[in-house]
Amino acid sequence: MATKKRSSGKGEERGKVILTVALALVCVLASLLGIYLRGGNPFEEILSFFKDSPGILESGEYKEDCLSVFFLDVGQADSILLRSPEGKFMLIDAAKNDGAPALLRTLKEFGVKELEYLVLTHPHEDHIGGADAVLEQFAVKTVLSPDVGSTSKSWRDVLDAIEKEGCKDLIARPGDTYGFFEGCTFTVLGPYDTDEDLNNCSVVFRLDYGETSFLFTGDAEEREELSILENGGSSFLKADVLKVGHHGSSTSTCEEFLSAVSPRCAVISCGENNEYGHPHRSTLDALEDRGIEILRTDLSGTVMVQSDGKNLTVSKARSSDAAMSGASGAMKTSAAANRERLFQRIFLGSVGFRRKLLSETFLKGA
Ligand SMILES: [Zn+2]
């Protein structure tokens, strides 16, 4: 069978490359001249351009050899998928009951067949609703959850599925450390007190990969945040990326906790126009006042953070004008906005996100 070949010759290709490089140079020189004529120092402006985000590059290029953390757009709920460079997976929470079909489709799209860990932060339906379906559909090696009881049907369904599938069922206890893949471990930091309301029984843990770290909090509120600090957790909380507790509610992310975590970037998982008004203004203010980059699944769809062990890159499944407001967004130059659009195109193309599926199906189900 004949295969089609491009007809252009080598000379023509080389001509195109030279023309592209020449055009790029003209553009760079023109913008430097523009800055110079406005009385600015071109190099200072370029440096400040990169300082817009606190050390995190907004890139869209999906790199397989990185740790990828996908904060899935599951409406007013939580579900976070982690992929190791070798293709091992871990899932933190599993959306709502009615979000299960879309979640299963998404996991299959990502190539998930087996989960090393399924962490169920606490037995509220917006975190464990789809967990029974996940357990039935994929081979789950270990389930990690807090030592709490709940009489809800959703939780009973999950416990039945764990028993039926025969996976390892572990209680998360502060201080316990688990290995995910080579060079990547995670340590449980809470809950200490499981007699509290379910939000404050959330499994809180820090995941470390090389020099980078992520803090996952479930729906932990101030009460649990303070109990972690009181139990000596302050020196373990520091992380680059914070999954903001309880969908950005004002009852979470207290000042002492935020100071201890001191993240560069904060991700809020919540549904568009949700009935709770999440994220609350006070939480956004606290993050913005510290210059922390805020990413929201209601505005940006699924958010991907990649780590090569040293650097983090952040990508969003969609842009929105609303995502550009806020303290960090307001600082963005039009060039940064253009760059973001370009990266989004690459991101959407390379990961093959079905934006329609992710945004419409999940938000409708929320
Ligand atoms: Zn929740």
Residues whose N, C-alpha, C, O or C-beta is under 5 A from the ligand:
A	BS01	ZN	D126 D219
